[in-house]
Amino acid sequence: MWPYWTARAKRVGRARPGGRARGHLRRQVVHDLNHASRYAHHMVAIAEGEVVVAGSPAEVMTPEMLAIVFAIEAEIIPDPRTGVPLCIPYGLRPEANPSVGL
């Protein structure tokens, strides 16, 4: 698993500065929120086919968005190395988990 992510991070890291300097747009669907937050300039959160929020990683990665889109409880902290938002998930929200309270 690690070699895959290492190679992917190198590719994304290389592509980002050059493409941006030439005015190119790069779109990528990433479901790992921390990976997306680290490399994206712009993120879009979609739920049930509708855009919930769009903007910079700091604008999109909020506990409220995670509760709405993914029905999870999470904390967002600054990454100690890069300062980008880092998601610390704690689990499903109680009302989203039918087994809670049974």
C-alpha positions as CSV (number, residue, x, y, z in Angstrom):
1,M,0.0,0.0,0.0
2,W,2.7,2.5,0.9
3,P,4.6,2.3,-2.4
4,Y,1.3,3.1,-4.2
5,W,0.7,6.2,-2.1
6,T,4.3,7.3,-2.4
7,A,4.3,7.1,-6.2
8,R,0.9,8.9,-6.3
9,A,2.1,11.7,-4.1
10,K,5.2,12.2,-6.3
11,R,3.0,12.3,-9.4
12,V,0.5,14.8,-7.9
13,G,3.3,16.9,-6.5
14,R,5.1,17.0,-9.8
15,A,2.0,17.8,-11.9
16,R,0.7,20.6,-9.7
17,P,3.4,23.3,-10.1
18,G,4.0,22.9,-13.8
19,G,0.3,22.7,-14.8
20,R,-0.6,25.6,-12.7
21,A,2.2,27.7,-14.2
22,R,0.9,27.0,-17.7
23,G,-2.7,27.7,-16.7
24,H,-3.8,24.1,-17.1
25,L,-6.6,22.7,-15.0
26,R,-6.3,19.3,-13.4
27,R,-9.4,17.6,-12.1
28,Q,-9.2,14.5,-10.0
29,V,-11.7,12.6,-8.0
30,V,-10.2,11.6,-4.6
31,H,-12.1,10.0,-1.8
32,D,-9.4,10.2,0.8
33,L,-10.1,13.6,2.3
34,N,-6.7,14.1,3.8
35,H,-5.0,13.4,0.5
36,A,-7.3,15.7,-1.3
37,S,-6.8,18.5,1.3
38,R,-3.0,18.2,1.0
39,Y,-2.9,18.5,-2.8
40,A,-6.0,20.3,-4.0
41,H,-6.4,24.1,-4.4
42,H,-10.2,23.7,-4.8
43,M,-12.5,21.0,-3.4
44,V,-16.2,20.2,-4.0
45,A,-18.3,18.2,-1.6
46,I,-21.2,16.4,-3.2
47,A,-24.1,14.6,-1.6
48,E,-27.0,12.9,-3.4
49,G,-25.8,14.6,-6.7
50,E,-25.9,18.1,-5.3
51,V,-23.0,20.4,-4.5
52,V,-23.0,20.9,-0.7
53,V,-20.0,23.2,-0.5
54,A,-17.1,24.2,-2.8
55,G,-14.0,26.2,-2.1
56,S,-10.5,25.9,-0.7
57,P,-9.7,22.9,1.5
58,A,-10.0,25.2,4.6
59,E,-13.5,26.3,3.5
60,V,-14.7,22.7,2.6
61,M,-13.1,20.6,5.3
62,T,-15.4,21.4,8.3
63,P,-17.0,19.2,10.9
64,E,-20.4,20.4,9.7
65,M,-19.7,19.3,6.1
66,L,-18.5,15.9,7.2
67,A,-21.7,15.5,9.3
68,I,-23.9,16.4,6.3
69,V,-22.1,14.6,3.5
70,F,-20.7,11.5,5.3
71,A,-22.8,11.4,8.5
72,I,-19.6,11.2,10.6
73,E,-18.3,12.9,13.7
74,A,-14.9,14.3,13.1
75,E,-12.5,17.0,14.2
76,I,-10.5,19.1,11.7
77,I,-7.1,20.3,12.9
78,P,-4.2,21.9,11.0
79,D,-1.7,19.3,9.7
80,P,1.4,19.7,11.9
81,R,3.7,19.7,8.9
82,T,1.8,21.6,6.2
83,G,-1.0,23.5,8.0
84,V,-3.7,22.1,5.6
85,P,-6.9,20.8,7.2
86,L,-6.5,17.3,8.6
87,C,-9.6,15.2,9.3
88,I,-9.6,13.1,12.5
89,P,-12.8,10.9,12.2
90,Y,-14.4,9.5,15.3
91,G,-17.2,7.5,13.8
92,L,-20.7,7.7,12.6
93,R,-23.0,10.2,14.1
94,P,-25.4,8.4,16.5
95,E,-28.5,9.3,14.5
96,A,-26.9,7.9,11.4
97,N,-26.0,4.5,12.9
98,P,-29.2,2.4,13.4
99,S,-27.4,0.0,15.8
100,V,-26.7,2.7,18.4
101,G,-28.9,2.4,21.3
102,L,-30.1,-1.2,20.6
